Amino acid sequence: MYRIILLFVFTINTAFAQDLTELEKRNGFKDIKLGISVDSIQITKLKKEFKERDEFAAKLFDVENPAYERIGEVAVKSVELKTYKDLIYEIQVVVDKDIRVMKALESLYGKSEYDMKSEIYFWKTPNLILKFGSHGKHHLELTYISFPIHKMMKDDKEKKVENIAEDF
């Protein structure tokens, strides 16, 4: 009996690990991958330049490509990309509110976690997080965030501090 329970627990844990492996493998939305150059995405339009966290020079792009207008039967309202040094570190996808989106995400990535404070569902791997929540009354928002690019921002900040320290 003990072996059967142990085998069952191992199987369940393996199944959940495989789900997050799929998120890590996909690394973004359709063919828009976190960490790639924004130049590799067709039909992007610079929306604005801004400072991420009031420190890092970043750019916000709209993606206007028919390939991203639908997820199955669900209409996509917008796709936006944030870049740092022209590398995509955040993908925001706004879709029509449809329960099938959440069901599809859970079938791909397993059961999500819920953050009560920000009222979002999320899936997290060592390299990225996918957040899922409401975007107004009639839309849902999926946000993919790259941890390696955020680490690059932090490392660049530390290098700037080191350079200033070396000037003394």
GUKE-309945 format. One record per residue (C-alpha): chain; x, y, z; residue in three letters. Coordinates in nm, 4 decimals. Layout:
N
+------+----------+----------+----------+-------+
! zagu !       c1 !       c2 !       c3 ! fimar !
+------+----------+----------+----------+-------+
!    A !        X !        Y !        Z !   ala !
...
+------+----------+----------+----------+-------+
END
This chain:
168
+------+----------+----------+----------+-------+
! zagu !       c1 !       c2 !       c3 ! fimar !
+------+----------+----------+----------+-------+
!    A !   0.0000 !   0.0000 !   0.0000 !   met !
!    A !   0.2833 !   0.2401 !   0.0906 !   tyr !
!    A !   0.4457 !   0.1842 !  -0.2504 !   arg !
!    A !   0.1203 !   0.2565 !  -0.4317 !   ile !
!    A !   0.0750 !   0.5861 !  -0.2467 !   ile !
!    A !   0.4369 !   0.6819 !  -0.3112 !   leu !
!    A !   0.3990 !   0.5970 !  -0.6803 !   leu !
!    A !   0.0772 !   0.8035 !  -0.6993 !   phe !
!    A !   0.2410 !   1.1079 !  -0.5353 !   val !
!    A !   0.5432 !   1.0781 !  -0.7664 !   phe !
!    A !   0.3170 !   1.0563 !  -1.0716 !   thr !
!    A !   0.1167 !   1.3651 !  -0.9673 !   ile !
!    A !   0.4345 !   1.5679 !  -0.9033 !   asn !
!    A !   0.5791 !   1.4623 !  -1.2376 !   thr !
!    A !   0.2601 !   1.5639 !  -1.4170 !   ala !
!    A !   0.2678 !   1.9145 !  -1.2668 !   phe !
!    A !   0.6393 !   1.9531 !  -1.3441 !   ala !
!    A !   0.5738 !   1.8647 !  -1.7080 !   gln !
!    A !   0.3085 !   2.1341 !  -1.7291 !   asp !
!    A !   0.5488 !   2.4080 !  -1.6215 !   leu !
!    A !   0.8076 !   2.2604 !  -1.8556 !   thr !
!    A !   0.5635 !   2.3373 !  -2.1363 !   glu !
!    A !   0.5409 !   2.7013 !  -2.0225 !   leu !
!    A !   0.9205 !   2.7228 !  -2.0131 !   glu !
!    A !   0.9437 !   2.5622 !  -2.3589 !   lys !
!    A !   0.6923 !   2.8000 !  -2.5167 !   arg !
!    A !   0.8569 !   3.1022 !  -2.3475 !   asn !
!    A !   0.5989 !   3.3499 !  -2.4728 !   gly !
!    A !   0.2905 !   3.4008 !  -2.6857 !   phe !
!    A !   0.2718 !   3.2151 !  -3.0169 !   lys !
!    A !   0.6035 !   3.2925 !  -3.1945 !   asp !
!    A !   0.6781 !   3.6011 !  -2.9803 !   ile !
!    A !   0.9395 !   3.4753 !  -2.7359 !   lys !
!    A !   1.0770 !   3.6454 !  -2.4280 !   leu !
!    A !   1.4408 !   3.7461 !  -2.4631 !   gly !
!    A !   1.4457 !   3.7735 !  -2.8428 !   ile !
!    A !   1.5096 !   4.0911 !  -3.0380 !   ser !
!    A !   1.2010 !   4.2991 !  -3.1125 !   val !
!    A !   1.3333 !   4.3320 !  -3.4689 !   asp !
!    A !   1.2451 !   3.9658 !  -3.5283 !   ser !
!    A !   0.8726 !   4.0381 !  -3.4759 !   ile !
!    A !   0.6857 !   4.1505 !  -3.7847 !   gln !
!    A !   0.4687 !   4.4599 !  -3.7871 !   ile !
!    A !   0.5558 !   4.6294 !  -3.4612 !   thr !
!    A !   0.4882 !   4.9949 !  -3.4013 !   lys !
!    A !   0.6733 !   5.1958 !  -3.1367 !   leu !
!    A !   0.4136 !   5.3301 !  -2.8965 !   lys !
!    A !   0.6437 !   5.5112 !  -2.6552 !   lys !
!    A !   0.9799 !   5.5198 !  -2.4847 !   glu !
!    A !   0.9732 !   5.5186 !  -2.1056 !   phe !
!    A !   1.1709 !   5.4382 !  -1.7925 !   lys !
!    A !   1.0894 !   5.1002 !  -1.6393 !   glu !
!    A !   1.0813 !   5.1406 !  -1.2620 !   arg !
!    A !   1.1921 !   5.5013 !  -1.3243 !   asp !
!    A !   1.5439 !   5.3731 !  -1.4025 !   glu !
!    A !   1.5776 !   5.1608 !  -1.7148 !   phe !
!    A !   1.5358 !   5.2933 !  -2.0673 !   ala !
!    A !   1.2631 !   5.0786 !  -2.2205 !   ala !
!    A !   1.0300 !   5.0854 !  -2.5182 !   lys !
!    A !   0.6665 !   4.9846 !  -2.5584 !   leu !
!    A !   0.5545 !   4.8412 !  -2.8922 !   phe !
!    A !   0.2136 !   4.7564 !  -3.0377 !   asp !
!    A !   0.2058 !   4.4429 !  -3.2494 !   val !
!    A !  -0.0299 !   4.4661 !  -3.5447 !   glu !
!    A !  -0.0179 !   4.1310 !  -3.7186 !   asn !
!    A !  -0.3132 !   3.9191 !  -3.8359 !   pro !
!    A !  -0.1404 !   3.6100 !  -3.6933 !   ala !
!    A !  -0.2105 !   3.7392 !  -3.3414 !   tyr !
!    A !  -0.5756 !   3.8445 !  -3.3859 !   glu !
!    A !  -0.7208 !   3.5247 !  -3.2382 !   arg !
!    A !  -0.6460 !   3.2500 !  -2.9905 !   ile !
!    A !  -0.8625 !   2.9734 !  -3.1303 !   gly !
!    A !  -1.2089 !   3.1293 !  -3.1421 !   glu !
!    A !  -1.1282 !   3.4027 !  -2.8882 !   val !
!    A !  -1.0575 !   3.7513 !  -3.0262 !   ala !
!    A !  -0.7357 !   3.9265 !  -2.9250 !   val !
!    A !  -0.7840 !   4.2977 !  -2.8555 !   lys !
!    A !  -0.4156 !   4.3917 !  -2.8373 !   ser !
!    A !  -0.0609 !   4.2618 !  -2.8120 !   val !
!    A !   0.2050 !   4.4864 !  -2.6591 !   glu !
!    A !   0.5738 !   4.4251 !  -2.6041 !   leu !
!    A !   0.8142 !   4.5903 !  -2.3639 !   lys !
!    A !   1.1814 !   4.5859 !  -2.4524 !   thr !
!    A !   1.5078 !   4.6615 !  -2.2797 !   tyr !
!    A !   1.8095 !   4.6997 !  -2.5097 !   lys !
!    A !   1.5739 !   4.5820 !  -2.7870 !   asp !
!    A !   1.5157 !   4.2472 !  -2.6103 !   leu !
!    A !   1.1572 !   4.1547 !  -2.5241 !   ile !
!    A !   1.1098 !   4.1270 !  -2.1476 !   tyr !
!    A !   0.7311 !   4.1526 !  -2.1267 !   glu !
!    A !   0.4446 !   4.0466 !  -2.3514 !   ile !
!    A !   0.0940 !   4.1690 !  -2.2737 !   gln !
!    A !  -0.1995 !   4.0083 !  -2.4538 !   val !
!    A !  -0.5541 !   4.1391 !  -2.3983 !   val !
!    A !  -0.8335 !   3.9061 !  -2.5106 !   val !
!    A !  -1.2117 !   3.8977 !  -2.4945 !   asp !
!    A !  -1.3421 !   3.7596 !  -2.1661 !   lys !
!    A !  -1.4028 !   3.3890 !  -2.2280 !   asp !
!    A !  -1.3843 !   3.1069 !  -1.9715 !   ile !
!    A !  -1.2230 !   2.8838 !  -2.2349 !   arg !
!    A !  -0.9013 !   3.0873 !  -2.2119 !   val !
!    A !  -0.8447 !   2.9925 !  -1.8479 !   met !
!    A !  -0.9421 !   2.6310 !  -1.9155 !   lys !
!    A !  -0.6961 !   2.6160 !  -2.2055 !   ala !
!    A !  -0.4160 !   2.7653 !  -1.9944 !   leu !
!    A !  -0.4772 !   2.5161 !  -1.7144 !   glu !
!    A !  -0.4870 !   2.2275 !  -1.9621 !   ser !
!    A !  -0.1465 !   2.3388 !  -2.0945 !   leu !
!    A !   0.0318 !   2.4479 !  -1.7770 !   tyr !
!    A !  -0.1587 !   2.2805 !  -1.4929 !   gly !
!    A !  -0.3413 !   2.4392 !  -1.2041 !   lys !
!    A !  -0.2503 !   2.8030 !  -1.1523 !   ser !
!    A !  -0.1665 !   2.9742 !  -0.8265 !   glu !
!    A !  -0.3760 !   3.2688 !  -0.7099 !   tyr !
!    A !  -0.2481 !   3.5965 !  -0.5643 !   asp !
!    A !  -0.5275 !   3.7476 !  -0.3556 !   met !
!    A !  -0.3537 !   4.0831 !  -0.3183 !   lys !
!    A !  -0.3382 !   4.1575 !  -0.6905 !   ser !
!    A !  -0.6293 !   3.9285 !  -0.7826 !   glu !
!    A !  -0.4418 !   3.7410 !  -1.0525 !   ile !
!    A !  -0.3740 !   3.3805 !  -1.1388 !   tyr !
!    A !  -0.0193 !   3.2874 !  -1.2325 !   phe !
!    A !   0.2212 !   3.0161 !  -1.3416 !   trp !
!    A !   0.5885 !   3.0589 !  -1.2535 !   lys !
!    A !   0.9076 !   2.8908 !  -1.3737 !   thr !
!    A !   1.2708 !   2.9818 !  -1.3026 !   pro !
!    A !   1.2844 !   3.1967 !  -1.6183 !   asn !
!    A !   0.9383 !   3.3486 !  -1.6535 !   leu !
!    A !   0.6007 !   3.4135 !  -1.5039 !   ile !
!    A !   0.2668 !   3.4149 !  -1.6809 !   leu !
!    A !   0.0028 !   3.6280 !  -1.5091 !   lys !
!    A !  -0.3644 !   3.6027 !  -1.5949 !   phe !
!    A !  -0.6380 !   3.8362 !  -1.4757 !   gly !
!    A !  -0.9189 !   4.0718 !  -1.5551 !   ser !
!    A !  -0.8642 !   4.3758 !  -1.7784 !   his !
!    A !  -1.1785 !   4.5794 !  -1.7348 !   gly !
!    A !  -1.5302 !   4.4356 !  -1.7595 !   lys !
!    A !  -1.5075 !   4.2603 !  -2.0939 !   his !
!    A !  -1.1445 !   4.1553 !  -2.1341 !   his !
!    A !  -0.8743 !   3.9354 !  -1.9849 !   leu !
!    A !  -0.5026 !   4.0070 !  -1.9746 !   glu !
!    A !  -0.2151 !   3.7614 !  -2.0100 !   leu !
!    A !   0.1255 !   3.8993 !  -1.9161 !   thr !
!    A !   0.4474 !   3.7075 !  -1.9760 !   tyr !
!    A !   0.7526 !   3.8425 !  -1.7888 !   ile !
!    A !   1.1160 !   3.7394 !  -1.8386 !   ser !
!    A !   1.3264 !   3.7005 !  -1.5251 !   phe !
!    A !   1.6637 !   3.6897 !  -1.7119 !   pro !
!    A !   1.6008 !   4.0320 !  -1.8709 !   ile !
!    A !   1.5016 !   4.1779 !  -1.5335 !   his !
!    A !   1.8254 !   4.0327 !  -1.3940 !   lys !
!    A !   2.0121 !   4.1994 !  -1.6817 !   met !
!    A !   1.8551 !   4.5334 !  -1.5804 !   met !
!    A !   1.9650 !   4.4827 !  -1.2209 !   lys !
!    A !   2.3178 !   4.3825 !  -1.3290 !   asp !
!    A !   2.3443 !   4.6898 !  -1.5534 !   asp !
!    A !   2.2405 !   4.9092 !  -1.2597 !   lys !
!    A !   2.5091 !   4.7518 !  -1.0405 !   glu !
!    A !   2.7695 !   4.8082 !  -1.3139 !   lys !
!    A !   2.6773 !   5.1770 !  -1.3270 !   lys !
!    A !   2.7215 !   5.2032 !  -0.9494 !   val !
!    A !   3.0583 !   5.0249 !  -0.9741 !   glu !
!    A !   3.1698 !   5.2629 !  -1.2511 !   asn !
!    A !   3.0808 !   5.5626 !  -1.0352 !   ile !
!    A !   3.2652 !   5.4104 !  -0.7387 !   ala !
!    A !   3.5753 !   5.3548 !  -0.9533 !   glu !
!    A !   3.5786 !   5.7253 !  -1.0488 !   asp !
!    A !   3.6461 !   5.8313 !  -0.6853 !   phe !
+------+----------+----------+----------+-------+
END
